[in-house]
Amino acid sequence: MAPIAITPPTIEVKSLESLSQRRHSLVDASRIGTKRKIICFSDFDGTILMQDTGHILFDNLGCGVERRKQLDEQIHNGERSFRDVSEEMWGSLDVPFDDGFEVMKEAMDLDRDFQTFHKFCINNNIPFNVISAGLKPVLRRVLDHFLGEEDSQHINIVANEVTMHPDNGQWKPVWIHDTELGHDKAKSINDWKDNARLTSDDGTIPMIIFIGDGVSDLPAAREADVLFARRGLRLEEYCLEHNIPYIPFDTFADIQKRLITIAKLDDEKTKGEGLPSNFNPRANMWRRASSRNAVPVFAAMTPKDEKMFIWPEAFAPLSGREDVDRPVAAPAA
């Protein structure tokens, strides 16, 4: 079972005013002038938001800090599944949703450059998707708060829903997938790939970017062409420990600058022969075999003994889907 993402260090809470004051330091959000199709998938807690939305609620309105840490440890040591523990954590809440958000908004800090990166994605027709093990209504409210409801709607959120007991107000997650994780992030990205395979006539599949911070992001990250890992947190540590190529970032301004460079290089390469060297070759094979008229032979092109080498402890073949390859993330330039 994949471990839970590591909670980022406690940092000073920033106000919306201080975010506005720093706009002068952000990179330009205008169009980059390439035709390359790109799609972004990103974790939320610890990646876009510097804190963990669930932890804020649990610590202040639910089971409390000590019990939450005990439950986290049960996940880490494999005693209980992420889904089982999460149900206890969320079930410790019995407050109205609006009351919970009033507590949250006093303790939230968005990545200081995410708002400009979001504008950059809109201006360049880059779909941005949040892939999270959290609760969709909570994440949507956070994005509405920081971005405004109109801009927030440009972001697709793939996360779990929630119900509240009519009598005692207890929160209960409604899981996307019937697995121990509740939300299989890799499956969500592969579902998008399946749709792209059906709708593409010429094999021009968008370059897939994944952005994360914790080890639990690995199942989704391995499906991407390019992996961005927040510097100094567990995902980067794991990549370094296991020689997994990635691009580190401190803020979304770093991602934007690198993405502009990668897109321009790829735009030139796709006019000639193949993809640039910073692309994951396994994702490239999928890309070439993913048009409606192509035969998915990319798995046959990969030696059998390589299918498990990427993240062997996290790899789980899908029943009846042995043709699905597991690409490694693109190397840093």
C-alpha positions as CSV (number, residue, x, y, z in Angstrom):
1,M,0.0,0.0,0.0
2,A,1.3,3.4,-0.9
3,P,2.3,5.5,2.1
4,I,0.5,8.8,3.0
5,A,2.1,12.0,1.8
6,I,4.4,13.6,4.3
7,T,2.9,16.8,5.9
8,P,5.0,19.9,4.9
9,P,6.8,21.8,7.7
10,T,4.7,24.4,9.5
11,I,5.2,27.8,7.9
12,E,4.0,31.3,8.6
13,V,0.5,31.9,7.4
14,K,0.3,34.5,4.6
15,S,-2.7,36.7,4.0
16,L,-4.3,37.4,0.6
17,E,-2.8,40.9,0.8
18,S,0.7,39.6,1.2
19,L,0.2,37.4,-1.8
20,S,-0.9,40.4,-3.9
21,Q,2.2,42.3,-2.8
22,R,4.4,39.6,-4.2
23,R,2.9,39.6,-7.6
24,H,5.8,41.6,-9.0
25,S,8.1,38.7,-8.4
26,L,6.0,36.3,-10.5
27,V,6.9,35.2,-14.1
28,D,4.8,36.4,-17.0
29,A,1.5,34.5,-17.6
30,S,1.2,35.3,-21.3
31,R,1.1,32.9,-24.2
32,I,4.2,31.0,-25.0
33,G,3.6,30.8,-28.7
34,T,3.9,27.0,-29.2
35,K,1.4,24.5,-30.7
36,R,2.4,21.7,-28.3
37,K,-0.5,20.2,-26.5
38,I,0.1,19.9,-22.7
39,I,-2.0,18.7,-19.8
40,C,-1.2,19.1,-16.1
41,F,-2.1,16.8,-13.2
42,S,-1.3,17.9,-9.7
43,D,-1.6,16.8,-6.1
44,F,-3.2,19.4,-3.8
45,D,-2.2,19.2,-0.2
46,G,1.5,20.1,0.2
47,T,1.8,20.9,-3.5
48,I,-0.7,23.7,-4.3
49,L,-1.7,24.3,-0.7
50,M,1.3,24.4,1.6
51,Q,-0.7,22.7,4.4
52,D,-2.9,19.6,4.5
53,T,-6.6,20.5,4.4
54,G,-7.6,17.4,6.3
55,H,-5.0,17.9,9.0
56,I,-6.2,21.4,9.7
57,L,-9.8,20.1,10.2
58,F,-8.8,17.0,12.2
59,D,-6.4,18.9,14.5
60,N,-8.8,21.8,15.3
61,L,-12.3,20.3,15.0
62,G,-11.9,16.5,15.0
63,C,-9.8,13.8,16.6
64,G,-7.0,16.3,17.6
65,V,-3.3,16.4,16.8
66,E,-2.2,13.4,18.9
67,R,-4.8,11.0,17.7
68,R,-4.2,12.1,14.1
69,K,-0.5,11.4,14.5
70,Q,-1.3,8.0,15.9
71,L,-3.5,7.2,12.9
72,D,-0.9,8.5,10.5
73,E,1.6,6.1,12.0
74,Q,-0.8,3.2,11.6
75,I,-0.8,3.9,7.8
76,H,3.0,4.2,7.7
77,N,3.6,0.9,9.5
78,G,1.0,-0.9,7.4
79,E,-1.3,-1.7,10.3
80,R,-4.3,-0.1,8.7
81,S,-5.2,1.0,5.2
82,F,-5.2,4.7,4.1
83,R,-9.0,4.4,3.4
84,D,-9.8,2.8,6.8
85,V,-7.8,5.4,8.7
86,S,-9.1,8.3,6.6
87,E,-12.7,7.3,7.4
88,E,-11.9,7.5,11.1
89,M,-10.3,10.9,10.7
90,W,-13.1,12.4,8.6
91,G,-15.7,10.7,10.8
92,S,-14.3,12.6,13.8
93,L,-15.8,15.7,12.3
94,D,-19.4,16.7,13.2
95,V,-19.4,20.4,12.3
96,P,-21.2,22.1,9.4
97,F,-19.1,22.5,6.3
98,D,-19.1,26.3,6.5
99,D,-17.9,26.2,10.1
100,G,-15.1,23.9,9.1
101,F,-14.0,26.3,6.3
102,E,-14.0,29.3,8.7
103,V,-11.3,27.5,10.7
104,M,-9.4,26.4,7.6
105,K,-9.1,29.8,5.9
106,E,-7.2,31.1,8.9
107,A,-4.5,28.5,8.5
108,M,-4.1,28.1,4.7
109,D,-1.2,29.3,2.6
110,L,-1.4,28.8,-1.2
111,D,1.9,28.4,-3.1
112,R,2.8,32.0,-3.7
113,D,3.1,31.6,-7.5
114,F,0.2,29.2,-8.2
115,Q,-2.3,31.9,-9.1
116,T,0.0,33.2,-11.9
117,F,0.7,29.7,-13.1
118,H,-3.0,29.1,-13.2
119,K,-3.5,32.2,-15.4
120,F,-0.6,30.9,-17.6
121,C,-2.4,27.6,-18.1
122,I,-5.6,29.4,-19.0
123,N,-3.8,31.7,-21.5
124,N,-2.1,28.7,-23.1
125,N,-5.1,26.3,-23.2
126,I,-3.3,23.9,-20.8
127,P,-5.9,21.9,-18.9
128,F,-5.1,21.8,-15.2
129,N,-6.4,18.9,-13.1
130,V,-6.2,18.3,-9.3
131,I,-5.7,14.7,-8.5
132,S,-6.3,14.3,-4.7
133,A,-7.0,11.7,-2.0
134,G,-8.9,14.5,-0.2
135,L,-12.5,15.7,-0.5
136,K,-13.6,17.5,-3.6
137,P,-16.0,20.0,-1.9
138,V,-13.1,21.1,0.5
139,L,-10.6,21.5,-2.3
140,R,-13.1,23.4,-4.4
141,R,-13.9,25.8,-1.6
142,V,-10.2,26.5,-1.1
143,L,-9.6,27.2,-4.8
144,D,-12.7,29.5,-4.8
145,H,-11.3,31.3,-1.8
146,F,-7.9,32.0,-3.4
147,L,-8.7,32.3,-7.1
148,G,-12.3,33.4,-7.1
149,E,-15.1,31.2,-8.3
150,E,-14.8,32.1,-12.0
151,D,-11.1,31.2,-12.3
152,S,-11.5,28.3,-10.0
153,Q,-13.9,26.6,-12.4
154,H,-11.1,26.3,-14.9
155,I,-9.6,23.6,-12.7
156,N,-11.0,20.1,-12.8
157,I,-10.9,18.3,-9.5
158,V,-10.7,14.5,-9.3
159,A,-11.2,13.7,-5.7
160,N,-13.6,12.0,-3.3
161,E,-17.0,13.3,-2.4
162,V,-18.5,13.6,1.1
163,T,-21.8,13.1,2.9
164,M,-22.8,14.4,6.3
165,H,-25.1,12.4,8.6
166,P,-28.5,14.2,8.9
167,D,-28.7,13.6,12.6
168,N,-25.2,14.1,14.1
169,G,-23.5,15.9,11.2
170,Q,-20.7,13.3,11.0
171,W,-18.6,13.5,7.8
172,K,-18.2,10.4,5.6
173,P,-16.1,10.2,2.5
174,V,-17.6,8.8,-0.7
175,W,-14.7,7.1,-2.3
176,I,-14.0,7.2,-6.1
177,H,-12.5,3.7,-6.2
178,D,-13.2,0.6,-4.2
179,T,-9.5,0.2,-3.2
180,E,-7.5,0.5,0.0
181,L,-6.5,4.0,-1.1
182,G,-10.1,5.1,-1.9
183,H,-8.7,7.1,-4.9
184,D,-6.3,5.4,-7.2
185,K,-4.5,8.4,-8.8
186,A,-2.8,6.3,-11.4
187,K,-6.2,4.9,-12.5
188,S,-7.6,8.4,-12.8
189,I,-4.8,9.4,-15.2
190,N,-5.1,6.2,-17.1
191,D,-8.8,6.8,-17.5
192,W,-7.9,10.1,-19.2
193,K,-5.4,8.3,-21.4
194,D,-8.0,5.8,-22.4
195,N,-10.3,8.6,-23.5
196,A,-7.4,10.3,-25.4
197,R,-6.7,7.0,-27.2
198,L,-10.3,6.9,-28.4
199,T,-10.5,10.6,-29.5
200,S,-7.1,11.1,-31.2
201,D,-6.9,10.4,-34.9
202,D,-3.3,11.4,-35.5
203,G,-1.6,10.3,-32.2
204,T,-1.0,13.9,-31.1
205,I,-1.5,13.1,-27.4
206,P,-0.8,16.0,-25.0
207,M,2.4,16.0,-23.0
208,I,1.5,14.8,-19.5
209,I,2.9,16.8,-16.6
210,F,2.5,15.6,-13.0
211,I,3.3,17.8,-9.9
212,G,3.5,16.4,-6.4
213,D,5.2,16.3,-3.0
214,G,4.8,12.9,-1.4
215,V,5.5,9.3,-2.0
216,S,1.8,8.6,-2.4
217,D,2.0,10.6,-5.6
218,L,4.3,8.0,-7.2
219,P,1.5,5.8,-8.7
220,A,0.3,8.8,-10.7
221,A,3.7,10.3,-11.3
222,R,4.9,7.1,-13.1
223,E,2.2,7.7,-15.7
224,A,3.5,11.1,-16.7
225,D,6.0,12.4,-19.3
226,V,7.5,14.9,-16.9
227,L,7.6,14.8,-13.1
228,F,7.9,17.9,-10.9
229,A,8.7,17.2,-7.2
230,R,8.5,19.9,-4.5
231,R,12.1,20.4,-3.2
232,G,13.0,19.1,0.2
233,L,9.9,16.8,0.7
234,R,9.5,13.1,0.6
235,L,8.8,12.7,-3.1
236,E,12.1,14.3,-4.0
237,E,13.9,12.3,-1.3
238,Y,12.4,9.1,-2.7
239,C,13.4,10.1,-6.2
240,L,17.0,10.7,-5.1
241,E,17.1,7.5,-3.1
242,H,15.9,5.4,-6.0
243,N,17.5,7.3,-9.0
244,I,14.1,8.3,-10.3
245,P,14.5,11.3,-12.8
246,Y,12.5,14.4,-11.8
247,I,12.6,18.1,-11.9
248,P,12.7,19.9,-8.5
249,F,10.7,23.0,-7.8
250,D,10.3,25.5,-4.9
251,T,7.2,27.4,-6.3
252,F,5.0,27.1,-9.4
253,A,7.1,29.8,-11.0
254,D,9.9,27.3,-11.3
255,I,7.5,24.8,-13.0
256,Q,6.2,27.5,-15.4
257,K,9.7,28.5,-16.5
258,R,10.8,24.9,-17.1
259,L,7.5,24.1,-18.8
260,I,8.0,27.0,-21.3
261,T,11.4,25.6,-22.2
262,I,10.3,22.0,-22.5
263,A,7.3,23.0,-24.6
264,K,9.4,25.1,-27.0
265,L,12.0,22.3,-27.4
266,D,9.3,19.7,-27.9
267,D,7.5,21.9,-30.4
268,E,10.6,22.1,-32.5
269,K,11.3,18.4,-32.2
270,T,7.8,17.3,-33.1
271,K,8.2,19.1,-36.4
272,G,11.1,16.7,-37.1
273,E,11.9,13.3,-35.6
274,G,10.4,12.1,-32.4
275,L,10.4,13.7,-29.0
276,P,13.3,15.5,-27.1
277,S,15.5,13.5,-24.8
278,N,13.8,14.8,-21.7
279,F,10.7,12.8,-22.4
280,N,9.9,9.5,-20.8
281,P,10.5,6.9,-23.5
282,R,7.8,4.6,-22.2
283,A,5.3,7.4,-22.4
284,N,6.5,8.1,-25.9
285,M,5.7,4.5,-26.9
286,W,2.2,4.9,-25.4
287,R,1.9,8.2,-27.3
288,R,2.8,6.6,-30.6
289,A,0.4,3.8,-30.1
290,S,-2.5,5.8,-28.8
291,S,-4.3,7.1,-31.9
292,R,-7.6,5.6,-32.9
293,N,-6.0,3.8,-35.9
294,A,-2.9,2.5,-34.1
295,V,-2.3,-0.9,-32.5
296,P,-1.2,-0.6,-28.9
297,V,2.1,-2.5,-29.2
298,F,4.2,-0.3,-26.9
299,A,4.2,-2.9,-24.1
300,A,5.6,-5.5,-26.4
301,M,8.5,-3.1,-27.1
302,T,9.5,-3.1,-23.4
303,P,11.5,-6.0,-22.1
304,K,9.6,-8.1,-19.6
305,D,12.2,-7.7,-16.9
306,E,11.9,-3.9,-17.1
307,K,8.2,-3.7,-16.3
308,M,8.9,-3.9,-12.5
309,F,12.0,-1.9,-12.2
310,I,10.6,1.6,-11.9
311,W,8.9,1.4,-8.4
312,P,8.7,-2.3,-7.7
313,E,7.2,-1.9,-4.2
314,A,4.4,0.3,-5.7
315,F,3.8,-1.7,-8.9
316,A,0.6,-3.7,-9.2
317,P,-0.4,-5.1,-12.6
318,L,-4.0,-4.5,-13.5
319,S,-6.0,-7.6,-14.0
320,G,-6.5,-8.2,-17.7
321,R,-4.4,-5.1,-18.6
322,E,-1.0,-6.6,-19.1
323,D,-0.6,-4.3,-22.1
324,V,-0.5,-1.3,-19.8
325,D,3.1,-0.1,-19.4
326,R,4.4,1.9,-16.4
327,P,6.5,4.8,-17.7
328,V,9.2,6.5,-15.7
329,A,9.1,10.3,-15.3
330,A,11.1,12.5,-17.6
331,P,14.6,13.4,-16.4
332,A,15.5,16.9,-15.3
333,A,17.3,18.9,-18.0
